[in-house]
Amino acid sequence: MAKDSTPHLQAIVQTAPQAGRYVWVITLVDFAAQLVKRTIVSDDTFTTSDAARVAGDAQLKAMAADK
């Protein structure tokens, strides 16, 4: 699980099984408010959990570069 954080916001990358393959899931959590702000799930599927995690980490880094 990878994290990109500010004081109370964290973006967390996880993987989840879907139809015999894996997807990445990026969740933005506001721990101060105890609230899930947003969840994004990949459209693409991956053969392994590790491949999904690497792709999710890359997506999170690309999104962070856009801010």
Secondary structure as UniProt FT lines:
FT   STRAND          2..5
FT   STRAND          9..18
FT   TURN            19..20
FT   STRAND          21..30
FT   TURN            31..34
FT   STRAND          35..41
FT   HELIX           49..65
//
